[in-house]
Amino acid sequence: MTSTITGANLRKAVASLIIAFIGIAAVIGGFGYGFIEDGRIAAGFLPVLVGGAMALFALLDVVGSLRNSEKESTLLETVHIEAAETLEPVAEPESDLDIYGRSGKQRDRMLLMVIGIILATVLLVPVLGFVVAFALMLVVIAVVVERRRLLPSILVSAIALAAAYGIFVLFLRVPLPTGILGI
């Protein structure tokens, strides 16, 4: 039996590898800010924690994608052999549509858009400040990537922004970058 990797699984594995590298970069950057200082959580704790989890789950997803490819190819070979033996037509493999009807290419494009939006957000933080850049990121992802309506997207983004502000500024007392606008 030969094992082949399907195009959809290969794209998924590559996308997950990119996410793993971003997570590893967050871990490295987080250690630069300090992980624990004087027995207290330092500014780098959250990037290390989230980046590490991101890298771990992305690498697990890569392994799962490759294993699924092997299982799919073995299953297809079995179906082809059985069909040849019984002289029945071979059933077409299932489509790669998700529960929302999006194809693998659409999901890959959405992932790349989100990565681009996050990178743009990181570049906008020094200019606009974290609060404005984060709010814009949430609205753009909801409206442009997920194609949600504008007003509910703004409402959900405002709630998420209030939660992030409450956690970081009020609870953890971590000052957020203000940027040129001072917001």
Accessible surface in RSA format (square Angstrom, percent):
REM  Atomic radii and reference values for relative SASA: ProtOr
REM  Chains: A
REM  Algorithm: Lee & Richards
REM  Probe-radius: 1.40
REM  Slices: 20
REM RES _ NUM      All-atoms   Total-Side   Main-Chain    Non-polar    All polar
REM                ABS   REL    ABS   REL    ABS   REL    ABS   REL    ABS   REL
RES MET A   1   186.89  96.8 104.05  68.9  82.85 197.3 108.00  91.8  78.90 104.5
RES THR A   2   100.79  71.7  92.22  93.5   8.57  20.4  80.60 108.3  20.19  30.5
RES SER A   3    76.84  64.9  48.97  65.4  27.87  64.2  19.50  41.5  57.34  80.3
RES THR A   4    81.90  58.3  76.92  78.0   4.98  11.9  66.11  88.8  15.79  23.9
RES ILE A   5    86.30  49.1  60.12  44.8  26.18  63.1  60.13  43.3  26.17  71.0
RES THR A   6    45.74  32.5  38.72  39.3   7.02  16.7  44.20  59.4   1.54   2.3
RES GLY A   7    41.85  51.6   0.00   N/A  41.85  51.6  28.69  78.7  13.16  29.5
RES ALA A   8    34.69  31.9  25.72  39.7   8.98  20.4  26.49  37.3   8.20  21.7
RES ASN A   9    16.61  11.5  16.61  16.0   0.00   0.0   0.00   0.0  16.61  16.1
RES LEU A  10    89.80  50.0  89.80  64.2   0.00   0.0  89.80  63.1   0.00   0.0
RES ARG A  11    86.24  36.2  80.09  40.8   6.15  14.6  51.66  70.6  34.58  21.0
RES LYS A  12    91.80  44.8  90.14  55.3   1.67   4.0  50.70  45.6  41.10  43.8
RES ALA A  13     4.91   4.5   4.91   7.6   0.00   0.0   4.91   6.9   0.00   0.0
RES VAL A  14    73.38  48.3  73.33  66.4   0.05   0.1  73.33  63.7   0.05   0.1
RES ALA A  15    14.69  13.5  12.59  19.4   2.10   4.8  14.35  20.2   0.34   0.9
RES SER A  16     7.39   6.2   7.03   9.4   0.36   0.8   0.41   0.9   6.98   9.8
RES LEU A  17    67.39  37.5  67.39  48.2   0.00   0.0  67.39  47.3   0.00   0.0
RES ILE A  18    66.08  37.6  65.28  48.6   0.80   1.9  65.99  47.5   0.09   0.2
RES ILE A  19    45.65  26.0  45.65  34.0   0.00   0.0  45.65  32.9   0.00   0.0
RES ALA A  20     1.50   1.4   1.50   2.3   0.00   0.0   1.50   2.1   0.00   0.0
RES PHE A  21   132.54  66.3 127.62  79.0   4.92  12.8 128.01  77.6   4.54  13.0
RES ILE A  22    69.34  39.5  66.37  49.4   2.98   7.2  68.64  49.4   0.70   1.9
RES GLY A  23     0.00   0.0   0.00   N/A   0.00   0.0   0.00   0.0   0.00   0.0
RES ILE A  24    72.83  41.4  72.56  54.1   0.27   0.6  72.83  52.4   0.00   0.0
RES ALA A  25    61.97  57.0  50.46  77.9  11.51  26.2  54.34  76.5   7.63  20.2
RES ALA A  26    34.74  31.9  22.98  35.5  11.76  26.8  33.73  47.5   1.02   2.7
RES VAL A  27    32.05  21.1  32.05  29.0   0.00   0.0  32.05  27.8   0.00   0.0
RES ILE A  28   121.27  69.0 113.50  84.6   7.78  18.7 115.50  83.2   5.78  15.7
RES GLY A  29    35.87  44.2   0.00   N/A  35.87  44.2  34.00  93.3   1.88   4.2
RES GLY A  30     1.07   1.3   0.00   N/A   1.07   1.3   0.10   0.3   0.97   2.2
RES PHE A  31   116.25  58.2  99.41  61.6  16.84  43.8  99.77  60.5  16.48  47.2
RES GLY A  32    72.05  88.9   0.00   N/A  72.05  88.9  37.73 103.5  34.32  76.9
RES TYR A  33   153.59  71.7 136.40  77.6  17.19  44.7  93.83  70.5  59.76  73.7
RES GLY A  34    15.49  19.1   0.00   N/A  15.49  19.1  14.97  41.1   0.52   1.2
RES PHE A  35    65.31  32.7  60.32  37.4   4.99  13.0  60.32  36.6   4.99  14.3
RES ILE A  36    97.27  55.4  70.82  52.8  26.45  63.8  70.82  51.0  26.45  71.8
RES GLU A  37    97.64  56.1  90.62  68.6   7.01  16.7  37.00  71.6  60.64  49.5
RES ASP A  38   147.70 103.5 105.76 105.3  41.94  99.2  39.73  93.5 107.98 107.7
RES GLY A  39    73.81  91.0   0.00   N/A  73.81  91.0  33.61  92.2  40.20  90.0
RES ARG A  40   177.24  74.4 172.00  87.7   5.25  12.5  61.14  83.6 116.11  70.4
RES ILE A  41   105.50  60.0  78.00  58.1  27.50  66.3  78.00  56.2  27.50  74.6
RES ALA A  42    16.49  15.2   2.41   3.7  14.08  32.0  12.24  17.2   4.25  11.3
RES ALA A  43    62.02  57.0  38.73  59.8  23.29  53.0  43.43  61.2  18.59  49.2
RES GLY A  44     0.00   0.0   0.00   N/A   0.00   0.0   0.00   0.0   0.00   0.0
RES PHE A  45    48.81  24.4  48.81  30.2   0.00   0.0  48.81  29.6   0.00   0.0
RES LEU A  46    67.31  37.5  66.19  47.4   1.11   2.8  66.19  46.5   1.11   3.0
RES PRO A  47    47.26  34.4  40.02  36.5   7.24  26.3  47.26  39.0   0.00   0.0
RES VAL A  48    16.65  11.0  14.65  13.3   2.00   4.8  14.65  12.7   2.00   5.4
RES LEU A  49    98.80  55.0  93.14  66.6   5.67  14.2  97.02  68.1   1.79   4.8
RES VAL A  50    77.02  50.7  74.80  67.7   2.22   5.4  76.68  66.6   0.34   0.9
RES GLY A  51     1.08   1.3   0.00   N/A   1.08   1.3   0.70   1.9   0.38   0.9
RES GLY A  52    28.10  34.7   0.00   N/A  28.10  34.7  23.34  64.1   4.76  10.7
RES ALA A  53    42.12  38.7  35.38  54.6   6.74  15.3  39.51  55.6   2.62   6.9
RES MET A  54    62.04  32.1  53.70  35.5   8.35  19.9  33.47  28.5  28.58  37.9
RES ALA A  55     9.00   8.3   9.00  13.9   0.00   0.0   9.00  12.7   0.00   0.0
RES LEU A  56    99.28  55.3  96.10  68.7   3.18   8.0  98.73  69.3   0.55   1.5
RES PHE A  57   130.10  65.1 125.10  77.5   5.00  13.0 125.30  76.0   4.80  13.7
RES ALA A  58     7.88   7.2   1.65   2.5   6.23  14.2   6.98   9.8   0.90   2.4
RES LEU A  59    78.56  43.8  77.85  55.7   0.71   1.8  78.13  54.9   0.43   1.2
RES LEU A  60   100.73  56.1  93.13  66.6   7.60  19.1  93.48  65.7   7.25  19.5
RES ASP A  61    49.04  34.4  42.94  42.7   6.10  14.4  19.57  46.1  29.47  29.4
RES VAL A  62    16.40  10.8  16.40  14.8   0.00   0.0  16.40  14.2   0.00   0.0
RES VAL A  63    71.09  46.8  69.92  63.3   1.17   2.8  70.94  61.6   0.15   0.4
RES GLY A  64    27.81  34.3   0.00   N/A  27.81  34.3  27.28  74.9   0.53   1.2
RES SER A  65     1.24   1.1   0.00   0.0   1.24   2.9   0.45   1.0   0.79   1.1
RES LEU A  66    64.54  35.9  63.97  45.8   0.57   1.4  64.02  45.0   0.52   1.4
RES ARG A  67   149.57  62.8 148.66  75.8   0.90   2.2  35.23  48.1 114.34  69.3
RES ASN A  68    66.81  46.1  66.31  64.1   0.50   1.2   6.65  16.0  60.16  58.1
RES SER A  69     0.01   0.0   0.01   0.0   0.00   0.0   0.01   0.0   0.00   0.0
RES GLU A  70    90.08  51.7  89.79  67.9   0.29   0.7  18.92  36.6  71.16  58.1
RES LYS A  71   139.74  68.2 132.38  81.2   7.37  17.5  87.12  78.4  52.63  56.1
RES GLU A  72    72.04  41.4  70.29  53.2   1.74   4.2  32.58  63.0  39.46  32.2
RES SER A  73     7.95   6.7   5.38   7.2   2.57   5.9   7.36  15.7   0.59   0.8
RES THR A  74    54.50  38.8  54.15  54.9   0.34   0.8  35.82  48.1  18.68  28.2
RES LEU A  75   114.88  64.0 111.07  79.5   3.81   9.6 114.43  80.4   0.45   1.2
RES LEU A  76    56.12  31.3  56.12  40.1   0.00   0.0  56.12  39.4   0.00   0.0
RES GLU A  77    44.09  25.3  41.14  31.1   2.96   7.0  34.97  67.6   9.13   7.5
RES THR A  78    56.92  40.5  54.89  55.6   2.03   4.8  40.19  54.0  16.73  25.3
RES VAL A  79    46.68  30.7  45.39  41.1   1.28   3.1  46.04  40.0   0.64   1.7
RES HIS A  80    92.26  50.4  88.89  61.8   3.37   8.6  59.58  61.4  32.67  38.0
RES ILE A  81   101.51  57.8  97.67  72.8   3.85   9.3 101.48  73.1   0.03   0.1
RES GLU A  82    96.97  55.7  96.39  72.9   0.58   1.4  33.12  64.1  63.85  52.1
RES ALA A  83    10.58   9.7   5.48   8.4   5.11  11.6   9.13  12.9   1.45   3.8
RES ALA A  84    70.06  64.4  49.18  75.9  20.87  47.5  58.84  82.9  11.21  29.7
RES GLU A  85   131.37  75.4  95.89  72.5  35.48  84.5  44.57  86.2  86.80  70.9
RES THR A  86    82.60  58.7  58.14  58.9  24.46  58.3  62.22  83.6  20.38  30.8
RES LEU A  87   161.71  90.1 130.23  93.2  31.48  79.1 136.11  95.6  25.60  68.9
RES GLU A  88   111.02  63.7 102.61  77.6   8.41  20.0  27.60  53.4  83.41  68.1
RES PRO A  89   129.72  94.5 102.18  93.1  27.53 100.1 114.35  94.4  15.36  95.5
RES VAL A  90    56.23  37.0  37.11  33.6  19.12  46.1  37.70  32.8  18.53  50.3
RES ALA A  91    73.18  67.3  58.37  90.1  14.80  33.7  68.82  96.9   4.35  11.5
RES GLU A  92   154.20  88.5 130.42  98.7  23.79  56.6  61.14 118.3  93.06  76.0
RES PRO A  93    84.89  61.9  62.64  57.1  22.25  80.9  71.13  58.7  13.76  85.5
RES GLU A  94   172.84  99.2 140.93 106.6  31.92  76.0  61.60 119.2 111.24  90.8
RES SER A  95    82.65  69.8  51.49  68.7  31.16  71.8  45.14  96.1  37.51  52.5
RES ASP A  96    59.32  41.6  45.24  45.0  14.08  33.3  34.51  81.2  24.81  24.7
RES LEU A  97   101.64  56.6  77.16  55.2  24.48  61.5  77.16  54.2  24.48  65.9
RES ASP A  98    39.41  27.6  21.07  21.0  18.34  43.4  28.86  67.9  10.55  10.5
RES ILE A  99   160.27  91.2 121.94  90.8  38.34  92.4 130.69  94.1  29.58  80.3
RES TYR A 100   151.82  70.9 118.54  67.4  33.28  86.6  85.52  64.3  66.30  81.7
RES GLY A 101    45.00  55.5   0.00   N/A  45.00  55.5  23.99  65.8  21.01  47.1
RES ARG A 102    57.61  24.2  57.53  29.3   0.09   0.2  25.06  34.2  32.55  19.7
RES SER A 103    31.99  27.0  31.99  42.7   0.00   0.0  25.51  54.3   6.48   9.1
RES GLY A 104     4.80   5.9   0.00   N/A   4.80   5.9   4.62  12.7   0.18   0.4
RES LYS A 105   140.60  68.6 136.40  83.7   4.20  10.0  80.82  72.7  59.78  63.7
RES GLN A 106    70.41  39.4  70.16  51.3   0.25   0.6  11.57  24.6  58.84  44.6
RES ARG A 107    81.72  34.3  75.62  38.6   6.10  14.5  36.10  49.3  45.62  27.6
RES ASP A 108    30.69  21.5  30.09  30.0   0.60   1.4  17.04  40.1  13.65  13.6
RES ARG A 109   135.09  56.7 132.30  67.4   2.79   6.7  56.20  76.8  78.89  47.8
RES MET A 110    30.00  15.5  29.95  19.8   0.06   0.1  24.30  20.7   5.70   7.6
RES LEU A 111    47.62  26.5  43.26  30.9   4.36  11.0  47.01  33.0   0.61   1.6
RES LEU A 112   107.57  59.9  99.27  71.0   8.30  20.9  99.59  69.9   7.97  21.5
RES MET A 113    65.31  33.8  56.19  37.2   9.12  21.7  50.35  42.8  14.96  19.8
RES VAL A 114    36.53  24.0  36.53  33.1   0.00   0.0  36.53  31.7   0.00   0.0
RES ILE A 115    23.43  13.3  22.77  17.0   0.66   1.6  23.29  16.8   0.14   0.4
RES GLY A 116    36.49  45.0   0.00   N/A  36.49  45.0  30.68  84.2   5.82  13.0
RES ILE A 117    27.31  15.5  24.50  18.3   2.81   6.8  26.21  18.9   1.10   3.0
RES ILE A 118    76.31  43.4  76.31  56.8   0.00   0.0  76.31  54.9   0.00   0.0
RES LEU A 119   104.08  58.0 103.50  74.0   0.58   1.5 103.50  72.7   0.58   1.6
RES ALA A 120    46.98  43.2  42.35  65.4   4.62  10.5  45.93  64.7   1.05   2.8
RES THR A 121    15.05  10.7  14.26  14.5   0.78   1.9  10.91  14.7   4.13   6.2
RES VAL A 122    91.31  60.1  86.19  78.0   5.12  12.3  86.76  75.4   4.55  12.4
RES LEU A 123   135.92  75.7 124.22  88.9  11.70  29.4 125.73  88.3  10.19  27.4
RES LEU A 124    70.61  39.3  70.61  50.5   0.00   0.0  70.61  49.6   0.00   0.0
RES VAL A 125    23.77  15.6  23.77  21.5   0.00   0.0  23.77  20.7   0.00   0.0
RES PRO A 126    85.82  62.5  71.86  65.5  13.96  50.7  78.54  64.8   7.28  45.3
RES VAL A 127    67.33  44.3  67.29  60.9   0.04   0.1  67.29  58.5   0.04   0.1
RES LEU A 128    35.52  19.8  35.52  25.4   0.00   0.0  35.52  24.9   0.00   0.0
RES GLY A 129     0.00   0.0   0.00   N/A   0.00   0.0   0.00   0.0   0.00   0.0
RES PHE A 130    44.15  22.1  44.15  27.3   0.00   0.0  44.15  26.8   0.00   0.0
RES VAL A 131    35.66  23.5  35.66  32.3   0.00   0.0  35.66  31.0   0.00   0.0
RES VAL A 132    38.79  25.5  36.45  33.0   2.34   5.6  38.77  33.7   0.02   0.1
RES ALA A 133     1.33   1.2   0.00   0.0   1.33   3.0   0.10   0.1   1.23   3.3
RES PHE A 134    38.48  19.2  38.43  23.8   0.05   0.1  38.43  23.3   0.05   0.1
RES ALA A 135    26.74  24.6  26.52  40.9   0.22   0.5  26.74  37.7   0.00   0.0
RES LEU A 136    83.21  46.3  82.71  59.2   0.50   1.2  83.09  58.4   0.12   0.3
RES MET A 137    27.38  14.2  24.37  16.1   3.01   7.2  22.00  18.7   5.38   7.1
RES LEU A 138    38.88  21.7  35.29  25.2   3.59   9.0  35.65  25.0   3.22   8.7
RES VAL A 139    29.86  19.6  29.86  27.0   0.00   0.0  29.86  25.9   0.00   0.0
RES VAL A 140    55.17  36.3  54.23  49.1   0.94   2.3  55.17  47.9   0.00   0.0
RES ILE A 141    35.67  20.3  35.67  26.6   0.00   0.0  35.67  25.7   0.00   0.0
RES ALA A 142    20.96  19.3  18.82  29.0   2.14   4.9  20.96  29.5   0.00   0.0
RES VAL A 143    45.95  30.2  39.68  35.9   6.27  15.1  39.68  34.5   6.27  17.0
RES VAL A 144    69.32  45.6  65.26  59.1   4.06   9.8  68.57  59.6   0.75   2.0
RES VAL A 145     9.24   6.1   1.79   1.6   7.45  18.0   2.67   2.3   6.57  17.8
RES GLU A 146    64.65  37.1  51.37  38.9  13.27  31.6  20.95  40.5  43.70  35.7
RES ARG A 147   199.54  83.8 169.93  86.6  29.61  70.5  63.12  86.3 136.42  82.7
RES ARG A 148   136.25  57.2 125.89  64.2  10.36  24.7  35.39  48.4 100.85  61.1
RES ARG A 149   185.99  78.1 176.67  90.1   9.32  22.2  75.54 103.2 110.45  66.9
RES LEU A 150    96.10  53.5  90.26  64.6   5.84  14.7  90.26  63.4   5.84  15.7
RES LEU A 151   137.12  76.4 131.29  93.9   5.84  14.7 131.68  92.5   5.44  14.6
RES PRO A 152    54.11  39.4  49.93  45.5   4.18  15.2  53.88  44.5   0.23   1.4
RES SER A 153     4.73   4.0   0.42   0.6   4.32   9.9   3.96   8.4   0.77   1.1
RES ILE A 154    77.71  44.2  77.12  57.5   0.60   1.4  77.12  55.5   0.60   1.6
RES LEU A 155   111.42  62.1 108.49  77.6   2.93   7.4 111.21  78.1   0.21   0.6
RES VAL A 156    99.18  65.3  98.44  89.1   0.74   1.8  98.73  85.8   0.45   1.2
RES SER A 157     5.63   4.8   4.65   6.2   0.98   2.2   3.42   7.3   2.21   3.1
RES ALA A 158    53.13  48.9  43.49  67.1   9.64  21.9  48.36  68.1   4.77  12.6
RES ILE A 159   109.91  62.5 106.13  79.1   3.78   9.1 108.71  78.3   1.20   3.3
RES ALA A 160    38.02  35.0  29.06  44.9   8.96  20.4  35.08  49.4   2.94   7.8
RES LEU A 161    29.10  16.2  29.10  20.8   0.00   0.0  29.10  20.4   0.00   0.0
RES ALA A 162    65.43  60.2  50.19  77.4  15.24  34.7  57.79  81.4   7.64  20.2
RES ALA A 163    54.05  49.7  41.56  64.1  12.49  28.4  52.88  74.5   1.17   3.1
RES ALA A 164    13.39  12.3  10.01  15.4   3.38   7.7  12.73  17.9   0.66   1.7
RES TYR A 165    94.69  44.2  94.07  53.5   0.62   1.6  57.87  43.5  36.82  45.4
RES GLY A 166    20.40  25.2   0.00   N/A  20.40  25.2  18.03  49.5   2.37   5.3
RES ILE A 167    91.28  51.9  90.33  67.3   0.96   2.3  90.92  65.5   0.37   1.0
RES PHE A 168    44.08  22.1  44.08  27.3   0.00   0.0  44.08  26.7   0.00   0.0
RES VAL A 169    38.43  25.3  31.88  28.9   6.55  15.8  32.10  27.9   6.32  17.2
RES LEU A 170   117.15  65.2 102.47  73.3  14.67  36.9 105.11  73.8  12.03  32.4
RES PHE A 171   157.98  79.0 135.91  84.2  22.07  57.4 140.66  85.3  17.32  49.6
RES LEU A 172    70.82  39.4  52.16  37.3  18.66  46.9  54.52  38.3  16.30  43.9
RES ARG A 173   191.07  80.2 166.96  85.1  24.11  57.4  55.67  76.1 135.40  82.1
RES VAL A 174    48.61  32.0  47.24  42.8   1.37   3.3  48.53  42.2   0.08   0.2
RES PRO A 175   119.32  87.0  97.75  89.1  21.57  78.4 106.95  88.3  12.37  76.9
RES LEU A 176    30.49  17.0  17.87  12.8  12.62  31.7  18.30  12.9  12.18  32.8
RES PRO A 177    69.91  50.9  56.20  51.2  13.71  49.8  68.73  56.7   1.18   7.3
RES THR A 178    71.39  50.8  67.40  68.3   3.99   9.5  41.93  56.3  29.46  44.5
RES GLY A 179    26.02  32.1   0.00   N/A  26.02  32.1   8.76  24.0  17.27  38.7
RES ILE A 180   142.51  81.1 111.03  82.7  31.48  75.9 118.79  85.5  23.73  64.4
RES LEU A 181   102.98  57.4  74.00  52.9  28.98  72.9  78.16  54.9  24.82  66.8
RES GLY A 182    54.90  67.7   0.00   N/A  54.90  67.7  25.80  70.8  29.10  65.2
RES ILE A 183    96.33  54.8  79.45  59.2  16.88  40.7  95.38  68.7   0.95   2.6
END  Absolute sums over single chains surface
CHAIN  1 A    12600.5      10725.0       1875.4       9284.9       3315.5
END  Absolute sums over all chains
TOTAL         12600.5      10725.0       1875.4       9284.9       3315.5
